[in-house]
């Protein structure tokens, strides 16, 4: 039997984060090409890191769910979660009844689609 030391676990965590960040850079370049190009890779990575921290504050933790949260940041703006013009975002993110990460981002996505159908525009 072998034992994984704390420093090895930290390296695995760092490697997993870097892999996620690399995949997010590619994902954002594909789905938000103009914004990604305008930001450049360094600022895109900074936005990904910021988005992951914000998502965690709302209990959004899985890679897929964090990806959706970051997509929302790119679509509606970095502070979409507190934007008074997007009350649906704050309502969903701060709803104490929604504990499940995936359910929360699915509700967030649905609220965004409802808002879009009602004629609201995405923020830059």
DSSP file (Angstrom, degrees, kcal/mol; ACC not computed):
  #  RESIDUE AA STRUCTURE BP1 BP2  ACC     N-H-->O    O-->H-N    N-H-->O    O-->H-N    TCO  KAPPA ALPHA  PHI   PSI    X-CA   Y-CA   Z-CA
    1    1 A X              0   0    0      0, 0.0     2,-0.3     0, 0.0     0, 0.0   0.000 360.0 360.0 360.0 140.4    0.0    0.0    0.0
    2    2 A X        -     0   0    0      2,-0.0     2,-0.4     0, 0.0     0, 0.0  -0.821 360.0-138.6-116.0 159.3    1.3    3.5   -0.8
    3    3 A X        -     0   0    0     -2,-0.3     2,-0.6     0, 0.0     0, 0.0  -0.935   9.0-138.6-118.3 136.1    0.4    6.8    0.9
    4    4 A X        -     0   0    0     -2,-0.4     2,-0.1     4,-0.0    -2,-0.0  -0.842  25.2-138.8 -93.5 121.6   -0.1   10.1   -0.9
    5    5 A X     >  -     0   0    0     -2,-0.6     4,-2.2     1,-0.1     3,-0.3  -0.320  21.7-108.3 -76.1 161.7    1.5   12.9    0.9
    6    6 A X  H  > S+     0   0    0      1,-0.2     4,-2.3     2,-0.2     5,-0.2   0.889 119.9  52.3 -57.3 -43.3   -0.1   16.3    1.4
    7    7 A X  H  > S+     0   0    0      1,-0.2     4,-1.7     2,-0.2    -1,-0.2   0.842 108.6  51.6 -66.1 -31.4    2.3   18.0   -1.0
    8    8 A X  H  > S+     0   0    0     -3,-0.3     4,-2.5     2,-0.2    -1,-0.2   0.900 108.7  50.6 -69.3 -40.3    1.4   15.4   -3.6
    9    9 A X  H  X S+     0   0    0     -4,-2.2     4,-2.5     1,-0.2    -2,-0.2   0.902 109.0  51.7 -62.9 -40.4   -2.3   16.0   -3.1
   10   10 A X  H  X S+     0   0    0     -4,-2.3     4,-2.5     2,-0.2    -1,-0.2   0.891 109.1  50.4 -63.2 -38.4   -1.7   19.7   -3.5
   11   11 A X  H  X S+     0   0    0     -4,-1.7     4,-2.8     2,-0.2    -2,-0.2   0.911 110.1  49.9 -65.7 -42.3    0.1   19.0   -6.8
   12   12 A X  H  X S+     0   0    0     -4,-2.5     4,-2.5     2,-0.2    -2,-0.2   0.916 112.0  48.4 -61.8 -41.8   -2.8   16.8   -8.0
   13   13 A X  H  X S+     0   0    0     -4,-2.5     4,-2.5     2,-0.2    -2,-0.2   0.915 112.5  48.1 -63.6 -43.4   -5.2   19.6   -7.1
   14   14 A X  H  X S+     0   0    0     -4,-2.5     4,-2.7     2,-0.2    -2,-0.2   0.917 112.0  49.2 -63.3 -43.5   -3.1   22.2   -8.9
   15   15 A X  H  X S+     0   0    0     -4,-2.8     4,-2.2     1,-0.2    -2,-0.2   0.898 111.1  49.8 -64.0 -40.6   -2.8   20.0  -12.0
   16   16 A X  H  X S+     0   0    0     -4,-2.5     4,-2.4     2,-0.2    -1,-0.2   0.915 111.6  49.1 -63.9 -42.3   -6.6   19.4  -12.0
   17   17 A X  H  X S+     0   0    0     -4,-2.5     4,-3.1     2,-0.2    -2,-0.2   0.938 110.8  49.4 -62.0 -46.6   -7.2   23.2  -11.7
   18   18 A X  H  X S+     0   0    0     -4,-2.7     4,-2.7     1,-0.2    -1,-0.2   0.887 110.6  50.7 -62.0 -38.6   -4.7   23.9  -14.6
   19   19 A X  H  X S+     0   0    0     -4,-2.2     4,-2.4     2,-0.2    -1,-0.2   0.928 112.4  46.6 -63.6 -44.7   -6.4   21.3  -16.7
   20   20 A X  H  X S+     0   0    0     -4,-2.4     4,-2.5     2,-0.2    -2,-0.2   0.934 112.8  49.5 -61.7 -46.3   -9.8   22.9  -16.0
   21   21 A X  H  X S+     0   0    0     -4,-3.1     4,-2.4     1,-0.2    -2,-0.2   0.911 110.6  49.9 -61.6 -43.1   -8.5   26.3  -16.7
   22   22 A X  H  X S+     0   0    0     -4,-2.7     4,-2.0     1,-0.2    -1,-0.2   0.919 111.9  48.1 -61.5 -43.6   -7.0   25.2  -20.0
   23   23 A X  H  X S+     0   0    0     -4,-2.4     4,-2.5     1,-0.2    -2,-0.2   0.875 111.0  51.5 -65.0 -36.3  -10.2   23.6  -21.1
   24   24 A X  H  X S+     0   0    0     -4,-2.5     4,-3.1     2,-0.2     5,-0.3   0.891 106.1  54.0 -67.6 -39.6  -12.2   26.8  -20.1
   25   25 A X  H  X S+     0   0    0     -4,-2.4     4,-2.0     1,-0.2    -2,-0.2   0.942 113.2  43.3 -58.4 -47.0   -9.8   29.0  -22.1
   26   26 A X  H  X S+     0   0    0     -4,-2.0     4,-1.7     2,-0.2    -2,-0.2   0.907 114.2  50.9 -65.1 -42.1  -10.5   26.8  -25.2
   27   27 A X  H  X S+     0   0    0     -4,-2.5     4,-2.7     1,-0.2     5,-0.3   0.930 112.1  46.0 -61.1 -47.3  -14.3   26.6  -24.4
   28   28 A X  H  X S+     0   0    0     -4,-3.1     4,-2.7     1,-0.2     8,-0.3   0.861 109.4  54.9 -67.7 -34.9  -14.6   30.4  -24.1
   29   29 A X  H  < S+     0   0    0     -4,-2.0    -1,-0.2    -5,-0.3    -2,-0.2   0.851 113.4  43.6 -64.5 -33.3  -12.6   30.9  -27.2
   30   30 A X  H  < S+     0   0    0     -4,-1.7     3,-0.4    -5,-0.1    -2,-0.2   0.918 125.7  29.1 -76.7 -44.7  -15.0   28.7  -29.1
   31   31 A X  H  < S+     0   0    0     -4,-2.7    -3,-0.2     1,-0.2    -2,-0.2   0.686 134.7  27.9 -95.0 -19.6  -18.3   30.1  -27.6
   32   32 A X  S  X S+     0   0    0     -4,-2.7     4,-2.7    -5,-0.3     5,-0.3  -0.451  72.7 156.7-134.2  59.7  -17.3   33.7  -26.9
   33   33 A X  H  > S+     0   0    0     -3,-0.4     4,-2.5     1,-0.2     5,-0.2   0.869  70.9  47.8 -61.8 -41.5  -14.6   34.3  -29.5
   34   34 A X  H  > S+     0   0    0      2,-0.2     4,-2.5     1,-0.2    -1,-0.2   0.948 116.0  43.2 -65.5 -47.2  -14.8   38.1  -29.7
   35   35 A X  H  > S+     0   0    0      2,-0.2     4,-2.3     1,-0.2     5,-0.2   0.912 115.2  49.7 -65.5 -42.1  -14.7   38.6  -26.0
   36   36 A X  H  X S+     0   0    0     -4,-2.7     4,-2.4    -8,-0.3    -1,-0.2   0.916 112.7  47.1 -62.7 -43.2  -11.9   36.0  -25.5
   37   37 A X  H  < S+     0   0    0     -4,-2.5    -2,-0.2    -5,-0.3    -1,-0.2   0.915 112.0  50.2 -65.4 -42.6   -9.8   37.6  -28.2
   38   38 A X  H  < S+     0   0    0     -4,-2.5    -1,-0.2    -5,-0.2    -2,-0.2   0.886 115.3  43.3 -63.5 -38.6  -10.3   41.1  -26.9
   39   39 A X  H  X S-     0   0    0     -4,-2.3     4,-0.6    -5,-0.2    -1,-0.2   0.874 102.4-144.1 -73.2 -37.5   -9.4   40.0  -23.4
   40   40 A X  H  X  -     0   0    0     -4,-2.4     4,-2.1    -5,-0.2     5,-0.2  -0.062  33.6 -72.3  82.9 164.2   -6.4   37.9  -24.4
   41   41 A X  H  > S+     0   0    0      1,-0.2     4,-2.6     2,-0.2     5,-0.2   0.896 128.7  52.5 -64.1 -42.9   -5.4   34.7  -22.7
   42   42 A X  H  > S+     0   0    0      1,-0.2     4,-1.9     2,-0.2    -1,-0.2   0.932 114.4  41.6 -61.7 -47.0   -4.0   36.2  -19.5
   43   43 A X  H  X S+     0   0    0     -4,-0.6     4,-2.3     2,-0.2    -1,-0.2   0.843 112.4  55.4 -70.9 -32.0   -7.2   38.2  -18.7
   44   44 A X  H  X S+     0   0    0     -4,-2.1     4,-2.3     2,-0.2    -2,-0.2   0.933 108.6  48.4 -63.0 -44.1   -9.4   35.3  -19.8
   45   45 A X  H  X S+     0   0    0     -4,-2.6     4,-2.5     1,-0.2    -2,-0.2   0.890 109.6  52.8 -61.9 -38.8   -7.6   33.1  -17.2
   46   46 A X  H  X S+     0   0    0     -4,-1.9     4,-2.5     1,-0.2    -1,-0.2   0.912 109.2  48.9 -63.1 -41.5   -8.1   35.8  -14.6
   47   47 A X  H  X S+     0   0    0     -4,-2.3     4,-2.9     2,-0.2    -2,-0.2   0.884 109.6  52.5 -64.8 -38.3  -11.8   35.9  -15.4
   48   48 A X  H  X S+     0   0    0     -4,-2.3     4,-2.3     2,-0.2    -2,-0.2   0.934 111.1  46.7 -62.5 -45.5  -12.0   32.2  -15.1
   49   49 A X  H  X S+     0   0    0     -4,-2.5     4,-1.9     2,-0.2    -2,-0.2   0.919 113.6  48.2 -62.7 -44.1  -10.3   32.3  -11.7
   50   50 A X  H  X S+     0   0    0     -4,-2.5     4,-2.5     1,-0.2    -2,-0.2   0.915 111.7  50.7 -62.0 -43.5  -12.6   35.1  -10.6
   51   51 A X  H  X S+     0   0    0     -4,-2.9     4,-2.9     1,-0.2    -2,-0.2   0.884 107.8  52.0 -63.3 -39.5  -15.6   33.2  -11.8
   52   52 A X  H  X S+     0   0    0     -4,-2.3     4,-2.1     2,-0.2    -1,-0.2   0.900 110.8  48.2 -64.7 -40.1  -14.6   30.0  -10.0
   53   53 A X  H  X S+     0   0    0     -4,-1.9     4,-1.6     2,-0.2    -2,-0.2   0.937 114.3  45.7 -65.3 -46.3  -14.3   31.9   -6.7
   54   54 A X  H  X S+     0   0    0     -4,-2.5     4,-1.0     1,-0.2    -2,-0.2   0.921 111.3  52.7 -62.9 -44.0  -17.6   33.7   -7.2
   55   55 A X  H ><>S+     0   0    0     -4,-2.9     5,-2.6     1,-0.2     3,-1.0   0.919 106.0  53.6 -58.8 -44.3  -19.3   30.4   -8.1
   56   56 A X  H ><5S+     0   0    0     -4,-2.1     3,-2.0     1,-0.3    -1,-0.2   0.872 100.8  60.8 -59.4 -37.4  -18.0   28.7   -5.0
   57   57 A X  H 3<5S+     0   0    0     -4,-1.6    -1,-0.3     1,-0.3    -2,-0.2   0.806 106.7  47.1 -60.2 -27.9  -19.5   31.5   -2.8
   58   58 A X  T <<5S-     0   0    0     -3,-1.0    -1,-0.3    -4,-1.0    -2,-0.2   0.292 125.5-102.6 -95.7   9.5  -22.9   30.5   -4.2
   59   59 A X  T < 5S+     0   0    0     -3,-2.0     2,-0.7     1,-0.3    -3,-0.2   0.660  77.3 139.6  80.1  16.0  -22.3   26.8   -3.6
   60   60 A X      < +     0   0    0     -5,-2.6    -1,-0.3    -6,-0.2    -2,-0.2  -0.846  13.8 144.4 -95.8 113.8  -21.5   26.0   -7.3
   61   61 A X        +     0   0    0     -2,-0.7    -1,-0.2    -3,-0.1    -5,-0.1   0.681  27.4  96.2-129.5 -26.0  -18.6   23.6   -7.2
   62   62 A X  S  > S-     0   0    0      1,-0.1     4,-2.9     4,-0.0     5,-0.3  -0.383  76.4-117.9 -73.0 153.6  -18.6   21.0   -9.9
   63   63 A X  H  > S+     0   0    0      1,-0.2     4,-2.5     2,-0.2     5,-0.2   0.920 114.2  48.8 -55.8 -47.0  -16.6   21.7  -13.1
   64   64 A X  H  > S+     0   0    0      1,-0.2     4,-1.8     2,-0.2    -1,-0.2   0.908 113.5  46.4 -61.5 -42.4  -19.6   21.6  -15.3
   65   65 A X  H  > S+     0   0    0      2,-0.2     4,-2.2     1,-0.2    -1,-0.2   0.891 111.8  50.3 -69.0 -39.7  -21.6   24.0  -13.1
   66   66 A X  H  X S+     0   0    0     -4,-2.9     4,-2.7     2,-0.2     5,-0.2   0.889 107.5  55.9 -64.2 -38.5  -18.7   26.4  -12.7
   67   67 A X  H  X S+     0   0    0     -4,-2.5     4,-2.5    -5,-0.3    -2,-0.2   0.926 107.9  47.5 -57.9 -46.0  -18.3   26.4  -16.5
   68   68 A X  H  X S+     0   0    0     -4,-1.8     4,-2.2     2,-0.2    -2,-0.2   0.910 110.8  51.9 -63.5 -42.1  -22.0   27.5  -16.8
   69   69 A X  H  X S+     0   0    0     -4,-2.2     4,-1.8     1,-0.2    -2,-0.2   0.933 111.1  47.0 -59.7 -45.6  -21.5   30.2  -14.2
   70   70 A X  H  X S+     0   0    0     -4,-2.7     4,-2.3     1,-0.2    -2,-0.2   0.884 108.4  55.7 -65.6 -38.2  -18.4   31.5  -16.1
   71   71 A X  H  X S+     0   0    0     -4,-2.5     4,-2.2     1,-0.2    -1,-0.2   0.916 106.3  51.6 -57.1 -42.5  -20.4   31.4  -19.3
   72   72 A X  H  X S+     0   0    0     -4,-2.2     4,-3.2     1,-0.2     5,-0.4   0.883 107.1  53.2 -63.3 -38.1  -23.0   33.6  -17.7
   73   73 A X  H  X S+     0   0    0     -4,-1.8     4,-2.0     1,-0.2    -1,-0.2   0.916 110.9  46.4 -61.7 -42.1  -20.2   36.0  -16.7
   74   74 A X  H  < S+     0   0    0     -4,-2.3    -2,-0.2     1,-0.2    -1,-0.2   0.848 118.7  41.9 -70.1 -32.5  -19.1   36.2  -20.3
   75   75 A X  H  < S+     0   0    0     -4,-2.2    -2,-0.2    -5,-0.2    -1,-0.2   0.904 131.2  20.5 -79.0 -43.0  -22.6   36.7  -21.5
   76   76 A X  H  < S-     0   0    0     -4,-3.2    -3,-0.2     1,-0.3    -2,-0.2   0.487 116.7 -88.1-111.4  -5.8  -24.0   39.1  -18.9
   77   77 A X    ><  -     0   0    0     -4,-2.0     3,-1.8    -5,-0.4    -1,-0.3  -0.154  42.0 -78.6 111.0 153.1  -20.9   40.7  -17.4
   78   78 A X  T 3  S+     0   0    0      1,-0.3     3,-0.3     2,-0.1    -1,-0.1   0.814 129.3  41.3 -55.5 -35.2  -18.6   39.9  -14.5
   79   79 A X  T >> S+     0   0    0      1,-0.2     3,-1.8    -3,-0.1     4,-0.7  -0.038  72.0 125.7-106.6  30.8  -21.0   41.2  -11.9
   80   80 A X  G X4  +     0   0    0     -3,-1.8     3,-0.6     1,-0.3    10,-0.2   0.808  66.6  67.9 -57.5 -28.1  -24.2   39.7  -13.4
   81   81 A X  G 34 S+     0   0    0     -3,-0.3    -1,-0.3     1,-0.2    -2,-0.1   0.719 114.4  25.4 -67.4 -21.1  -24.8   38.1  -10.0
   82   82 A X  G <4 S+     0   0    0     -3,-1.8     2,-0.4     7,-0.1    -1,-0.2   0.262  87.4 129.4-124.0   9.3  -25.4   41.5   -8.3
   83   83 A X    X<  -     0   0    0     -4,-0.7     3,-2.1    -3,-0.6     7,-0.3  -0.539  52.0-147.8 -70.4 120.2  -26.5   43.5  -11.3
   84   84 A X  T 3  S+     0   0    0     -2,-0.4     3,-0.5     1,-0.3    -1,-0.2   0.720  98.3  61.1 -63.2 -19.2  -29.8   45.3  -10.5
   85   85 A X  T 3  S+     0   0    0      1,-0.2    -1,-0.3     2,-0.1     3,-0.1   0.547 104.9  49.9 -81.7  -6.5  -30.8   45.0  -14.1
   86   86 A X    X>  +     0   0    0     -3,-2.1     3,-1.4     1,-0.1     4,-1.1  -0.483  63.5 157.1-126.0  60.9  -30.7   41.2  -13.8
   87   87 A X  H 3>  +     0   0    0     -3,-0.5     4,-2.5     1,-0.3     5,-0.2   0.785  68.2  67.7 -61.2 -26.8  -32.7   40.5  -10.7
   88   88 A X  H 3> S+     0   0    0      1,-0.2     4,-2.0     2,-0.2    -1,-0.3   0.847  98.0  53.3 -60.2 -34.3  -33.4   37.0  -11.8
   89   89 A X  H <> S+     0   0    0     -3,-1.4     4,-2.8     2,-0.2     5,-0.2   0.952 111.0  43.8 -67.0 -49.6  -29.7   36.1  -11.4
   90   90 A X  H  X S+     0   0    0     -4,-1.1     4,-2.3    -7,-0.3    -2,-0.2   0.907 112.0  54.7 -62.2 -41.7  -29.5   37.4   -7.8
   91   91 A X  H  < S+     0   0    0     -4,-2.5     4,-0.3     1,-0.2    -1,-0.2   0.927 114.2  39.5 -59.0 -46.2  -32.8   35.7   -6.9
   92   92 A X  H >< S+     0   0    0     -4,-2.0     3,-1.2     1,-0.2    -2,-0.2   0.950 116.7  48.6 -69.7 -48.7  -31.6   32.3   -8.1
   93   93 A X  H 3< S+     0   0    0     -4,-2.8    -2,-0.2     1,-0.3    -1,-0.2   0.826 118.1  39.9 -64.3 -32.2  -28.1   32.5   -6.8
   94   94 A X  T 3< S+     0   0    0     -4,-2.3     2,-0.6    -5,-0.2    -1,-0.3   0.330  80.4 125.7-100.4   7.6  -29.2   33.7   -3.3
   95   95 A X    X   -     0   0    0     -3,-1.2     3,-1.3    -4,-0.3    -4,-0.0  -0.550  48.8-157.1 -69.0 113.8  -32.3   31.4   -3.0
   96   96 A X  T 3  S+     0   0    0     -2,-0.6    -1,-0.2     1,-0.3    -4,-0.0   0.687  88.2  64.1 -68.4 -16.2  -31.7   29.6    0.3
   97   97 A X  T 3  S+     0   0    0      1,-0.1     2,-1.0     2,-0.1    -1,-0.3   0.722  85.6  80.1 -77.8 -21.0  -34.0   26.7   -0.8
   98   98 A X    <   +     0   0    0     -3,-1.3    -1,-0.1     1,-0.2    -3,-0.0  -0.768  46.7 152.5 -93.6 104.8  -31.6   25.8   -3.7
   99   99 A X        +     0   0    0     -2,-1.0     2,-0.4     5,-0.0    -1,-0.2   0.751  44.5  89.2-100.0 -31.2  -28.9   23.7   -2.2
  100  100 A X     >  -     0   0    0      1,-0.1     4,-2.3   -40,-0.0     5,-0.1  -0.562  66.6-146.7 -79.0 127.5  -27.9   21.5   -5.2
  101  101 A X  H  > S+     0   0    0     -2,-0.4     4,-2.3     1,-0.2     5,-0.2   0.916  97.4  45.2 -57.8 -49.7  -25.2   23.1   -7.4
  102  102 A X  H  > S+     0   0    0      1,-0.2     4,-2.2     2,-0.2    -1,-0.2   0.901 112.8  50.4 -66.5 -41.2  -26.5   21.6  -10.7
  103  103 A X  H  > S+     0   0    0      1,-0.2     4,-2.4     2,-0.2    -1,-0.2   0.901 109.5  53.3 -61.9 -39.5  -30.1   22.5   -9.9
  104  104 A X  H  X S+     0   0    0     -4,-2.3     4,-2.4     1,-0.2    -2,-0.2   0.940 111.2  43.2 -62.6 -48.6  -28.9   26.1   -9.1
  105  105 A X  H  X S+     0   0    0     -4,-2.3     4,-2.6     2,-0.2    -1,-0.2   0.844 112.5  53.8 -70.6 -30.3  -27.1   26.6  -12.4
  106  106 A X  H  X S+     0   0    0     -4,-2.2     4,-2.6    -5,-0.2    -1,-0.2   0.922 111.0  46.0 -65.7 -42.1  -30.0   24.9  -14.4
  107  107 A X  H  X S+     0   0    0     -4,-2.4     4,-2.6     2,-0.2    -2,-0.2   0.891 112.4  51.7 -63.9 -39.7  -32.4   27.4  -12.7
  108  108 A X  H  X S+     0   0    0     -4,-2.4     4,-2.2     2,-0.2    -2,-0.2   0.931 111.1  46.8 -62.3 -46.6  -30.0   30.2  -13.5
  109  109 A X  H  X S+     0   0    0     -4,-2.6     4,-2.4     2,-0.2    -2,-0.2   0.922 112.8  49.5 -61.9 -45.3  -29.8   29.2  -17.1
  110  110 A X  H  X S+     0   0    0     -4,-2.6     4,-2.5     1,-0.2    -2,-0.2   0.906 110.2  50.8 -61.1 -41.6  -33.6   28.9  -17.4
  111  111 A X  H  X S+     0   0    0     -4,-2.6     4,-2.4     1,-0.2    -1,-0.2   0.889 109.8  50.7 -63.6 -38.6  -34.0   32.3  -15.8
  112  112 A X  H  X S+     0   0    0     -4,-2.2     4,-2.6     2,-0.2    -2,-0.2   0.913 110.9  48.3 -64.4 -42.2  -31.6   33.8  -18.3
  113  113 A X  H  X S+     0   0    0     -4,-2.4     4,-2.5     2,-0.2    -2,-0.2   0.899 111.4  50.0 -66.3 -39.7  -33.5   32.2  -21.2
  114  114 A X  H  X S+     0   0    0     -4,-2.5     4,-1.5     2,-0.2    -2,-0.2   0.916 112.0  48.6 -61.8 -42.7  -36.8   33.5  -19.8
  115  115 A X  H  <>S+     0   0    0     -4,-2.4     5,-1.8     1,-0.2     4,-0.2   0.912 111.2  49.5 -63.5 -43.8  -35.3   36.9  -19.5
  116  116 A X  H ><5S+     0   0    0     -4,-2.6     3,-1.7     1,-0.2    -2,-0.2   0.914 108.9  52.3 -63.0 -42.8  -33.9   36.8  -23.1
  117  117 A X  H 3<5S+     0   0    0     -4,-2.5    -1,-0.2     1,-0.3    -2,-0.2   0.814 102.3  60.7 -63.2 -29.0  -37.3   35.7  -24.4
  118  118 A X  T 3<5S-     0   0    0     -4,-1.5    -1,-0.3    -5,-0.2    -2,-0.2   0.500 126.5 -99.1 -79.8  -0.6  -38.9   38.6  -22.7
  119  119 A X  T < 5S+     0   0    0     -3,-1.7    -3,-0.2     1,-0.3    -2,-0.1   0.433  73.9 142.0 105.3  -1.3  -36.8   41.0  -24.8
  120  120 A X      < -     0   0    0     -5,-1.8    -1,-0.3     1,-0.1     2,-0.3  -0.417  42.9-132.4 -73.5 152.5  -33.9   41.8  -22.4
  121  121 A X        -     0   0    0     -2,-0.1     2,-0.1     1,-0.1    -1,-0.1  -0.747  18.9-106.6-104.5 150.8  -30.4   42.2  -23.9
  122  122 A X        -     0   0    0     -2,-0.3     2,-0.2     1,-0.1   -46,-0.2  -0.449  37.3-120.8 -70.2 149.2  -27.2   40.7  -22.6
  123  123 A X              0   0    0     -2,-0.1   -46,-0.1     1,-0.1    -1,-0.1  -0.600 360.0 360.0 -90.9 153.0  -24.8   43.1  -21.0
  124  124 A X              0   0    0     -2,-0.2   -47,-0.2   -48,-0.1    -1,-0.1   0.406 360.0 360.0 -95.7 360.0  -21.2   43.7  -22.2
